[in-house]
Amino acid sequence: MKTDIEIAQAAEQKKIIDIAKKIGLQDSDLDLYGNYKAKVKFSAQKKLENKDHGQLILVSAITPTPAGEGKTTTSIGISMALNKLGKNSSVAIREPSLGPVFGIKGGAAGGGYSQVIPMEDINLHFTGDMHAITAANNNLAALIDNSIYNDNPFHINPRTVSWRRVMDSNDRALRNIVIGLGGKKQGVPREDGFDITPASEIMAILCLSNNLDELKQKIGEITVALTYDNKPVKVRDMGFQGAITALLKDALKPNLVQTLENTPAFVHGGPFANIAQGTNSIIATKTALKLSDYVVTEAGFGFDLGAEKFFDIVCPYGKFCTSAVVLVATVRAIKHHGGVKLKHLNEPNSKAVEKGLENLEKHLENIRKFGMKSVVAINKFISDTEEELQIVQDFARKNGFDAAVVDYWSKGSAGGLNLAEKVINMIEGKVCEMRKLYDWNLPVEEKILKVAREIYGAEKIDLTKNARKDLRYINKFGYNKLPVCIAKTQKSLSDNPKLLGRPKDFLVTVRNILVASGAGFLIPITGDIMRMPGLPKTPSAMKIDVSIDGEISGLF
């Protein structure tokens, strides 16, 4: 059996200028990065402003497991299937982070015969967006420390600097550090630390900006520290917003590539859904919507994380409406939620499937809360039995949702034409009825409780002493009208990664509430979630290699 990278390397790529022409873009609309990658210029996006937009389809999933659900593979597959059925479709997804690529996943551009290409480029340096975001974040950090060192004109209390460094790697050793050691010429000693680049507020801002001017405004609104009299210091107060925006000028332009079947693919931005908003950029999605009748996009991790944030944060800031949700489930994941250990997931176990369906049931309930039409995509694995697949289909239909078994991984678009037809029938000619879960004007504690109760199924929330201190600051300086982007484990509906299935009567503990005033949301930190992951004992980096001819292997 061929690996993902072998399938990708054997694919016949079309020149990106030809892919662009399929959706109405000319050579002059593109900044070319070789023959197979391009960025869409701002001038092209300007020309599209008054054009009607297509239908947006969001792909989400049940609570993820280490077995993998294939959400990106399904997103790409649906888009290819829609094109196969004669529709004008494109896919808009996130860029992979080097952290997971070198850590556990080993690649994040789809899989099998449902991938975006050039797969190696997308998984590694691509067009440099991740590096630009890292550089912008860290240059801002350096400017802040330099200002403190040079007479501290903004009266920043060094103990209150909240702007951390980032890097696009999983490096637990840098989570908490001390800087400024070595004497007074080396700066002011203080505690600091690193987050992973997808957790940077710069990443969130880039993905939530509708244009370059808005990007600069949002960067100016970033709160970086407090003064000695406890007043917030913003980037615009220090005058750094122009310089930081200059580093992101090209990174803001959406990237255009293609799938294995030459469907246009916009791959842009990469915030994680467990610690940020978890979806690709607004600017890429809106560009795709102007150029396609159907756009398939994806929200990271389970519906409780990426999709909730997509509806409550991304759609309001992007001012677009989602027409339908495709919820991805697998028999293997459902069995895991039913109590089966990873090493036994390939063994038939109908009883475990029936028990694990409670996790799927909760996500289906959550979809209704946003007023969405939806269909369940059962991503088929070779070990699934017909009985197990039928149990899941029957359960979805019993709960009022259509379902289809798909196999995009081994068959490409042909592995899920039925699902694509169901999506078309579900939304064609229908008015979008999407709604938010909560009003942004509610008190902060109420907003957190609303998500925890309605989406996670919690009984109540508990704010620690530090979180209540954060809340007082948030209320005092007027950040309380912002939406909440809850940082929570992706492994459970609760904040405890060990509680699988559908936990009940649990408490969600909020440790801190961070202010992302530039991005325009608050970040309640729950459970033991961290913004800098660590590498596993055997990282995927051990499998990655490059030949003397420059051919990469082992990405997946």
Residue, then its C-alpha position, 0 to 999 in steps of 0.5 A: m500500500k502506498t503512503d500518503i507522500e508517495i501518492a502525492q508525489a505520483a500525482e499529476q499537478k496542473k500549473i497553478i495559473d491553470i487552476a486559478k483560471k478555473i475559478g476566474l483568476q488571471d495571471s495578474d491576480l497572483d503572486l507565484y511561488g513556483n509553478y504550483k503555489a500562489k498567493v491571491k493579490f489584494s487587488a484581485q480580492k478588491k475586484l471581487e467585493n461586489k460579486d455574489h458569494g457561494q454556499l459555505i459548508l463546514v466540516s466538523a467531527i465527533t470528539p477526536t481520538p488518537a485513532g484519527e477521524g479524517k476530517t481534513t481528508t473528508s473536507i477535501g473529498i467533499s469538495m472534489a466530489l462536488n466538482k465531479l458532480g458538475k458543481n464549481s467547488s473549492v476547499a478552504i483549510r488551515e496550514p499545518s504547523l511544524g509542531p504536530v508535523f514533527g510530533i504526532k501527526g507527521g503531516a496534515a494535508g489530507g490523506g490517501y487519494s484525498q490530499v492537497i498538493p504539493m504535500e511536502d511544501i504545505n507541511l513544511h515551509f510552504t509560502g512562509d506564513m508561519h515564519a512571518i507570524t513567528a517573526a512578527n510575534n517575536n519582534l513585538a516581544a523584542l520591541i517591548d523588552n527594548s522599551i522597558y530597558n531604554d528608560n521605560p517611557f510607557h511605565i510598563n511594570p515588567r512583572t505584568v508583561s503578558w506578550r510571550r515569545v512563540m516558535d512553530s515547534n513542540d518544545r516543552a523546555l521553553r514553556n517557562i523561562v527567565i530572560g534578561l540575565g547576565g548583567k544590566k546591559q542584557g535587559v531587565p530580568r523577568e519571567d517569560g515563556f514560549d507558546i507554539t506559533p498557532a497559539s499566537e494572538i498574531m495568528a488569531i488576528l491574521c485569520l480574523s482580519n478582512n483586509l490589511d487595514e483591519l489587520k493593522q488596527k487589530i494589531g494596534e489593539i493588542t494588550v501587552a502589559l500593565t503600567y505600574d498603576n495597573k492600566p493596560v498598555k496596547v501596541r498602538d500606545m507604543g507605536f509598533q503596529g505599522a512595523i508588525t503589520a509590514l512583516l505580515k503584508d504577504a502572509l495575509k494574502p491567501n494561498l492557492v494550491q490544488t487537490l489531487e484531482n485539481t480542485p482549487a484549494f485555499v490553504h491559509g492560517g493555522p490556529f489550533a481549535n483547543i487553544a484558539q479559534g481553530t479555522n482557516s482565515i476569513i480572507a481565504t474563505k471569503t475569497a473562495l466564496k466569491l470564486s466558487d458556488y460551494v466552499v468546503t471548510e473545516a473547524g479543528f478538533g470536535f464540534d465542541l471546539g472548532a465549530e462552536k468558535f466558528f459560529d460564535i466568533v469567526c462567522p460574526y467577524g467575517k460576516f458570512c453565513t454557513s449553510a450546512v454542517v458535515l459531521v465526521a464520525t468513524v466506527r473506530a472513534i465511536k468504539h474508543h468512546g465506548g471503552v475499547k482500547l486503541k490496540h483493539l479498535n480493529e476488532p469487531n465490537s457492535k456493543a462498544v459501537e452502541k455504547g460510544l454513540e452517546n458521544l455522537e448524540k451530544h454533537l448532533e444535539n449541539i448542531r441543532k443549537f446553531g440552527m444548522k442543517s447537517v449530515v453525518a459522514i461515516n469515514k470508513f476504515i478497512s476494519d469496519t464491519e457492515e453491521e457496525l457501519q449500519i448501527v451508526q447510520d441507523f442511529a443518525r437517522k433515528n436522531g433526524f440526521d441523514a448519513a452516508v458512508v464515505d471512503y475518500w482516502s482510498k477512492g478520492s471523489a468517487g468514495g463519497l459522491n452520495l454524500a456530496e449529493k446529499v449536501i447539495n439537496m440539503i442546501e440548494g435553494k434554502v435560506c441560511e438559518m445559522r445563529k449564535l449560541y450566546d449574545w456577546n453582551l452577556p456577562v463573561e461568566e455567563k458566556i463561559l457557563k453557556v458554552a460549558r453547559e450547552i455544548y460540553g454538557a457541564e453542570k457548572i463552572d468554577l473560577t479559580k482565584n486567579a480567574r476571578k482576578d482576571l475577570r475584575y480586570i476584564n470588567k474594569f477596562g471594558y473587555n467584557k463584551l468580547p466573545v469567549c474562545i475557551a481553551k480546553t482539551q480536545k480529547s473529551l467533551s469535558d476539561n478532563p481528557k480521560l472522560l470519554g463518551r458523554p460525561k455528565d454532571f461534571l465541573v469545568t475549572v477555569r484557571n485564568i481568563l486571558v485577554a486577546s483584545g487585538a483578536g477580539f476575544l477572551i481566552p478562558i483557560t480550563g483544566d490542564i490545557m497548555r499553549m505549548p505542546g510537547l513532543p511524544k516519546t517517539p516523534s514523527a520527526m524520526k521517520i522524516d528523511v530526504s534523499i540525495d536528490g532532495e526527495i522527502s519521505g516519511l511525512f506520513 
